Amino acid sequence: MGRVYNVIDADGHILEPLDLWENYIDPAFRDRAPRIMKGENGKERLVIEEQVVGDGQRGIGRIGAVGARQGVVEADTMAYKDGKPGGFDPHKRIPDMDADGIDAAFLYPSLGLFSGAIHDPKLAAATCRAYNRWLADYCKPYPDRLFGVAMLPLQDVDLTIEEMTFARKELGMRGGFIRPNPYNEKVIHHPDYEPFWTAAENLDFSIGFHEGASSGMPTVGVDRFEGRGARHIISHTMEMMLACMSVIWGGVCERHPKIRIGFLESGGGWIAPWLDRMDRHFDDQGFNDSGLKTRPSELFQRNCWISFEPVENSIKVLADYIGPHKILWATDYPHPDGFFPGAPKMMLDRLEGVSPETRRQVMAGGAMGFYGLT
């Protein structure tokens, strides 16, 4: 009898060992692999192609400081190696999941969120291949509880298709992620990406958009604000809104009726007015230059999912509005703005009074649908 999934973390994270790329990358790229170095302020920094990515002033040490948002740990004084042990070690992650009643977690990178900043497509592909092989090994001891989400090198479409095929057929992964930010200065519905979407559909491979702060990639709106908080507010939500519009209004969903697309770690409350606005412009022939035959909200219902954070008070309302089976939720473990312990309870508190079926769909059914987990 298979495992029953009642609570699924749709967007957890791992902490990459500092020697991951040294041990897993193709030797031809080893001397150019992502590496860690200390800056003048003593903070650990991620260096890719001789460029520092991420927040060099704050360093990468805080990435594993889950609980900082709840006042449990002090993030800014941590070294990267002292991050949450379950981020590095699957055997230490499972007890943390058990403590929160989480049946399964789908896993995204931490340092690897910056892979979209790599300019050389072949180096990007080698970096992704090394990471995906390591992630498969991380998940291997608990194949019905830990599910890796492949990192994809969208710098080159052919290399991306090759990596998707490898991740699906050789590693058994159910989906991959890309950044919502533009690769190669092209929107994601650009004709050049059609082979990518076709391959994802044919492979039955879900595609999650996942943002990351200070990414080294073009990021809408951050040039207008100085503060880290303001830029974080802007980057995650607005880049995701544009990606959502691109795949829906730009026709990706209509052209690929079996594709599964998720919008992650950007909040979820914006989706209702965004779909309403697209619908209004679809219905108004003075504005409708989309070429779509199907209303945007119907395309979302067929092809898309969106993730909410446990602190969002709109979850209950939007569960009715967009359907609970279209909602994902995430702990963001072990990142400092994630929640541990207690994320599932926070979700259930916000769902108080809904039907058991609505609760089941939000807590697990949406993730099962998006990732094709049966």
Summary of the structure (lengths in Angstrom):
residues: 374
radius of gyration: 19.6
end to end distance: 12.2
largest distance: 58.3
contacts: 1303
relative contact order: 0.14
helix: 46%
strand: 14%
